[in-house]
Amino acid sequence: MRPRLLLLLATLLLPMTSPLPAAAPQLESLVVGGGCFWCTEAAYELLPGVKNVVSGYAGGHVQNPTYEQISTKKTGHAEVIRIDYDPAVVSLERLLDYFWQVHNPTQVGGQGNDIGPQYRSVILHANAAQKEAAERSRARAAATFRDPITTEIAPLERFWEAEAYHQDYFRRNPNAGYCAYVIAPKVKKLKEQLTQEKQP
């Protein structure tokens, strides 16, 4: 058979034998708040299966709020994160159980030295399944804390994405004062915990 004819046949057969591209994973989302969103964002980015974490605001009555507005403590919003995750890799239950590790859910009116309603502990559910999972997770966690859990579980009405300079803040500013002294030790501790969980 002539080389040119062989080349033609190979070209025609190639599309039939080429593997199909892998389908993109179907992501789901969960919105939680546990104090400063720089901290919770950095914490959840450590979890396998979490594809994206976006800092934002939710739970208030002002449309499209700014950081300056929520800092007045008058809009009702909390600093929250939206976690986009692959449920084939990490479960909703795992994300919720991890929530109790990344902050102090027993503190009233803030988190650490960050005081105010915008720093409250909250899980905002998008549907009945998320609400039920959040309530079950909170009940499990309650047995591990000496003080009562103060975390609010409420419907998610609207997630407002925070300003661009807040996104990936710890990753982009690891040497900034708050990042170095507050977030870095927390991230280090969480990494160690995750490593221990992997060990048999």
N, C-alpha and C positions, 0 to 999 in steps of 0.2 A: 504494500500500500504506500502511496506517495506521502512524503513528509507533510506536504501542505494539507492533504486530506486528513491525516492524523491530527494535525493541529486544529482543524475545523471541528472534528468530532469531539476532541477534548474540550474545546470551548463550549460546545453545545451541552455537554454532559455536566460541566462544572456546576451550574446552578442547581442541578438535581441532586448533587452529592454534597454540596456545602451545608454545614450545620446551620440550623436556624439560630438567630441571636437569642440570648437568654432574656426572658421576660423580666422587666423591672419589678422589684418587690412592691407589693401593695402596702403602703405605709399607713399607720394609724397615729393618732395624736392624743396626748394627755397634757392638761394644763394644771400646774401646781405652783404654789408660792411658799417659800421657806426662808423669808428674810431677803437680804440683798440678792437681786437676780444675777449679779456677777458670780456669786458663790454657787448657787444652785445650777447655773449653766455649766460652770467648770466641773461640778460634781457629776452631772448626768452625761457629760461628754466622755466620761471614762467607761461607761457601760457598753459592752458589746451589744450590737443590735440597735443602738440609738444612732440614727442617721443624721439628725440635725436638731439643734436646740436654739430656740429664738427667745430672746428676752422681750418682755412686754408688760402690759398693764391690763387688769381685768377686775371685775367686781365693783365698779363704781358707777356713778350716774352722769359723768361728763363725757361727751362724745369726743373721740380722738384726742385724749389727754396728752399733755407734754410732761416731761420729767419735772419741770418747774411747778406745774399745776399740782401734780400728785404730792410733791414735797410740802405743799401747804397743809396737807392732812385733811383737806376739805372735800376732795372729790370722791372719796370712798374706795378708790382703787388700791389694789395690792400690786407690788412688784411680783411678777410671775414669769414662768417660762413655759413655752410650748415645746413639748418633746415629741418629735416625729420619729417613730420607731417601726422596725420590721417585726411584726408579731410572730413570724416564723423563727426568729432568733431570740427575742426577749419577750416575755409575757407581760401583760398589764399588771398581774399580781406581783411580778418581780419589780417592776418600776415603782409600784406603790409601797412595797415592803422596803425598798431602798430609800424611799422618801424619809422614813423615820431615822435613817442613819446619817443623812446629810445636814440635819439641823436639829434644834431642840424644840420639839413640838409641845413642850409643857410651859414654855415661856409665854407670859401674857403681854400683849401690846408691843411686840417687836421681837428682835433676834439679836442677842448679844448686846452690843452698844448701839445698834441701829433700832431706835425707839420710834414708834408711831404705827398707825393702822396700816400704812403701806407696806410694812414689814411683817404683817401677821402671817401665821401659818394657815394655809388654805389649800384645799383640793377642789377644783372646779370641774364638775362632771358634764360631759356632753350628751349622755344618754343614761337610761336606767341601768344598763350593765356596768357602766363606770361607777355610778352611784353605789350600787350594791357591792362592787369590788372594793371601793374606797372604805365603805363602812366595815366590811369584813377585815380589811387590812388594819384599820384603826383599832378594832377590837383585839386583834392579835397583838398589836404593838402595845396596847394599854397594859398588858401583863408584864411588860419588860421595863416599865418606867415607874419610879417611886411616886412621882407627882402626876396629877391628872393631865391628860392630853387636851390641849386647847384648840386643836386644829378644826377649822370650819370646813364643812363639806357642803357645797352649794352648787346650784346650776350655773353652767357657763353661758352667759348671755352674749358676750362679745370679747374677743381677744384683740387688743390693740398693740401692734408691734412698736417697740421702743425705738428711739432714735438710733441712727447707724453707729454712733460712737459707743453705744452700750453693748453692741453685739460682739461676741468673742472677746470681751474686755480683758479677761485674765490672760488669755493666749497672746493677745497683742501687747499687754502691759504687765508682764510678769514682775518687773522690778519696781512698779509703783508701790507706794507705801501700803495701801490697803491690801493690795494683791500679795505683797511679800510677807506681811505680818499676819493677815487674817486668812486669805484664801489658800496660799501655798501650804501651810501646815495641814489644813483640812484635806486638801487634795492628796498630800503625801500619805496621810492616815487612811484615806479611802482606798488609795492604790494598794497599800499593804493589806487591807482587809480583803480586797478583791483577789489579790494574789493568794492569800491563805485559803480562800474559798475554792480556788482551782486545784489546790493540792489534795491528793487522795487521803 
